[in-house]
Amino acid sequence: MIDHIVATIKRYPKNLTLLLFIIGLLLLIFGTYRLINPSVQIEWTTASEVDTLGFNLMREDHSASEERQKINPQLIMAVGSPISGETYHLLDANVKTGKSYTYHLREITLSNEIVDLESINVRVKHQGLIEIVGALGLLVLSFMLARAKHNNIVVK
């Protein structure tokens, strides 16, 4: 004869708790990295490239009285053609949060002439804060789920 039956209801699987913890930890690492390593990504697209050897990207720091600095270590070689252009990317990791910069794009022609193309103003903002706040929320949630009590239902 059965005296009673006990059923345990687990509200949250342990692997869900572990998954939330791992995602939270990764977000925290990624957000912290972005916070302490600010960067600016510059992208430009050409419509066509006639007599273009390549490009240089210059950075002007508004808070310093120094000359424009070339930020690409070597000439960015042109890969487009006279009938189709190309998209280029350059990451500038030598920036400081809160500062403003102007980036100047220069074309270098096959005859070594410098042609100033476009300029863009950029203010470097704090990055990574959203990831850090989200990570802290996920870590707290994973700890709360790990500590959640299981419900026992006794049927007599």
Contacts in CASP RR format, 6 or more apart in sequence:
PFRMAT RR
TARGET T0000
AUTHOR 0000-0000-0000
METHOD contacts of the structure
MODEL  1
MIDHIVATIKRYPKNLTLLLFIIGLLLLIFGTYRLINPSVQIEWTTASEV
DTLGFNLMREDHSASEERQKINPQLIMAVGSPISGETYHLLDANVKTGKS
YTYHLREITLSNEIVDLESINVRVKHQGLIEIVGALGLLVLSFMLARAKH
NNIVVK
3 156 0 8 1.000
4 154 0 8 1.000
4 155 0 8 1.000
4 156 0 8 1.000
5 154 0 8 1.000
5 155 0 8 1.000
6 152 0 8 1.000
6 153 0 8 1.000
6 154 0 8 1.000
6 155 0 8 1.000
7 152 0 8 1.000
7 153 0 8 1.000
7 155 0 8 1.000
8 150 0 8 1.000
8 151 0 8 1.000
8 152 0 8 1.000
8 153 0 8 1.000
9 150 0 8 1.000
9 151 0 8 1.000
9 152 0 8 1.000
9 153 0 8 1.000
10 150 0 8 1.000
11 148 0 8 1.000
11 150 0 8 1.000
11 151 0 8 1.000
12 145 0 8 1.000
12 148 0 8 1.000
14 146 0 8 1.000
16 145 0 8 1.000
17 142 0 8 1.000
17 145 0 8 1.000
17 146 0 8 1.000
18 142 0 8 1.000
20 138 0 8 1.000
20 139 0 8 1.000
20 141 0 8 1.000
20 142 0 8 1.000
20 145 0 8 1.000
21 138 0 8 1.000
21 139 0 8 1.000
21 142 0 8 1.000
21 143 0 8 1.000
21 146 0 8 1.000
23 138 0 8 1.000
24 134 0 8 1.000
24 135 0 8 1.000
24 137 0 8 1.000
24 138 0 8 1.000
24 139 0 8 1.000
24 142 0 8 1.000
25 135 0 8 1.000
25 139 0 8 1.000
26 135 0 8 1.000
27 131 0 8 1.000
27 132 0 8 1.000
27 134 0 8 1.000
27 135 0 8 1.000
27 138 0 8 1.000
28 131 0 8 1.000
28 132 0 8 1.000
28 135 0 8 1.000
28 136 0 8 1.000
28 139 0 8 1.000
30 128 0 8 1.000
30 131 0 8 1.000
31 127 0 8 1.000
31 128 0 8 1.000
31 129 0 8 1.000
31 131 0 8 1.000
31 132 0 8 1.000
31 135 0 8 1.000
32 128 0 8 1.000
32 132 0 8 1.000
34 127 0 8 1.000
34 128 0 8 1.000
34 131 0 8 1.000
35 126 0 8 1.000
35 127 0 8 1.000
35 128 0 8 1.000
35 129 0 8 1.000
35 132 0 8 1.000
37 93 0 8 1.000
38 93 0 8 1.000
38 95 0 8 1.000
38 96 0 8 1.000
38 97 0 8 1.000
38 124 0 8 1.000
38 126 0 8 1.000
38 127 0 8 1.000
39 91 0 8 1.000
39 92 0 8 1.000
39 93 0 8 1.000
39 95 0 8 1.000
39 127 0 8 1.000
40 91 0 8 1.000
40 92 0 8 1.000
40 95 0 8 1.000
40 101 0 8 1.000
40 103 0 8 1.000
40 122 0 8 1.000
40 124 0 8 1.000
41 89 0 8 1.000
41 90 0 8 1.000
41 91 0 8 1.000
41 92 0 8 1.000
42 57 0 8 1.000
42 89 0 8 1.000
42 90 0 8 1.000
42 91 0 8 1.000
42 92 0 8 1.000
42 103 0 8 1.000
42 105 0 8 1.000
42 120 0 8 1.000
43 87 0 8 1.000
43 88 0 8 1.000
43 89 0 8 1.000
43 90 0 8 1.000
44 55 0 8 1.000
44 87 0 8 1.000
44 88 0 8 1.000
44 105 0 8 1.000
44 117 0 8 1.000
44 118 0 8 1.000
45 85 0 8 1.000
45 86 0 8 1.000
45 87 0 8 1.000
45 88 0 8 1.000
46 52 0 8 1.000
46 78 0 8 1.000
46 80 0 8 1.000
46 85 0 8 1.000
46 86 0 8 1.000
46 88 0 8 1.000
47 85 0 8 1.000
48 80 0 8 1.000
48 81 0 8 1.000
48 82 0 8 1.000
48 83 0 8 1.000
48 84 0 8 1.000
48 85 0 8 1.000
49 78 0 8 1.000
49 80 0 8 1.000
49 81 0 8 1.000
49 82 0 8 1.000
49 85 0 8 1.000
49 86 0 8 1.000
50 82 0 8 1.000
51 109 0 8 1.000
51 110 0 8 1.000
51 111 0 8 1.000
52 78 0 8 1.000
52 80 0 8 1.000
52 107 0 8 1.000
52 108 0 8 1.000
52 109 0 8 1.000
52 110 0 8 1.000
53 75 0 8 1.000
53 77 0 8 1.000
53 78 0 8 1.000
53 108 0 8 1.000
53 109 0 8 1.000
53 110 0 8 1.000
53 112 0 8 1.000
54 75 0 8 1.000
54 76 0 8 1.000
54 77 0 8 1.000
54 78 0 8 1.000
54 107 0 8 1.000
54 108 0 8 1.000
55 72 0 8 1.000
55 75 0 8 1.000
55 76 0 8 1.000
55 78 0 8 1.000
55 88 0 8 1.000
55 105 0 8 1.000
55 106 0 8 1.000
55 107 0 8 1.000
55 108 0 8 1.000
56 70 0 8 1.000
56 72 0 8 1.000
56 75 0 8 1.000
56 76 0 8 1.000
56 105 0 8 1.000
56 106 0 8 1.000
56 108 0 8 1.000
56 114 0 8 1.000
57 70 0 8 1.000
57 71 0 8 1.000
57 72 0 8 1.000
57 76 0 8 1.000
57 90 0 8 1.000
57 92 0 8 1.000
57 103 0 8 1.000
57 104 0 8 1.000
57 105 0 8 1.000
57 106 0 8 1.000
58 68 0 8 1.000
58 69 0 8 1.000
58 70 0 8 1.000
58 71 0 8 1.000
58 103 0 8 1.000
58 104 0 8 1.000
58 105 0 8 1.000
58 106 0 8 1.000
59 68 0 8 1.000
59 69 0 8 1.000
59 71 0 8 1.000
59 92 0 8 1.000
59 101 0 8 1.000
59 102 0 8 1.000
59 103 0 8 1.000
59 104 0 8 1.000
60 68 0 8 1.000
60 69 0 8 1.000
60 101 0 8 1.000
60 102 0 8 1.000
60 103 0 8 1.000
60 104 0 8 1.000
61 69 0 8 1.000
61 99 0 8 1.000
61 101 0 8 1.000
62 99 0 8 1.000
62 100 0 8 1.000
62 101 0 8 1.000
62 102 0 8 1.000
63 99 0 8 1.000
63 100 0 8 1.000
68 104 0 8 1.000
71 90 0 8 1.000
71 92 0 8 1.000
71 94 0 8 1.000
71 103 0 8 1.000
72 90 0 8 1.000
75 108 0 8 1.000
76 88 0 8 1.000
76 90 0 8 1.000
78 86 0 8 1.000
79 86 0 8 1.000
80 86 0 8 1.000
92 103 0 8 1.000
95 101 0 8 1.000
95 124 0 8 1.000
96 124 0 8 1.000
97 124 0 8 1.000
97 125 0 8 1.000
97 126 0 8 1.000
97 127 0 8 1.000
98 123 0 8 1.000
98 124 0 8 1.000
98 125 0 8 1.000
98 126 0 8 1.000
99 123 0 8 1.000
99 124 0 8 1.000
100 121 0 8 1.000
100 122 0 8 1.000
100 123 0 8 1.000
100 124 0 8 1.000
101 121 0 8 1.000
101 122 0 8 1.000
101 123 0 8 1.000
101 124 0 8 1.000
102 119 0 8 1.000
102 120 0 8 1.000
102 121 0 8 1.000
102 122 0 8 1.000
103 119 0 8 1.000
103 120 0 8 1.000
103 122 0 8 1.000
104 116 0 8 1.000
104 118 0 8 1.000
104 119 0 8 1.000
105 116 0 8 1.000
105 117 0 8 1.000
105 118 0 8 1.000
105 119 0 8 1.000
106 114 0 8 1.000
106 115 0 8 1.000
106 116 0 8 1.000
106 117 0 8 1.000
107 114 0 8 1.000
107 115 0 8 1.000
107 117 0 8 1.000
108 114 0 8 1.000
108 115 0 8 1.000
109 115 0 8 1.000
END
